[in-house]
Amino acid sequence: MEDNYYEGHKKLHEQLSDEIFVALREIPESAYNDLFKMLKKFEQFLDKQIAENKN
């Protein structure tokens, strides 16, 4: 299951469009820390959900 998750995650990154990166470049530098904190919490939430669904 973990390999499938990794491959799916990798595929998602490959599908990201240039527009997303353009939008990220326009975010003020001061907002990056808040953005990364939010993304880290979201990733932890998803990891917890995946772990719970394995059981």
Stockholm file with secondary structure:
# STOCKHOLM 1.0

chainA/1-55         MEDNYYEGHKKLHEQLSDEIFVALREIPESAYNDLFKMLKKFEQFLDKQIAENKN
#=GR chainA/1-55 SS CHHHHHHHHHHHHHHCCHHHHHHHHHSCGGGHHHHHHHHHHHHHHHHHHHHHHHC
#=GC SS_cons        CHHHHHHHHHHHHHHCCHHHHHHHHHSCGGGHHHHHHHHHHHHHHHHHHHHHHHC
//
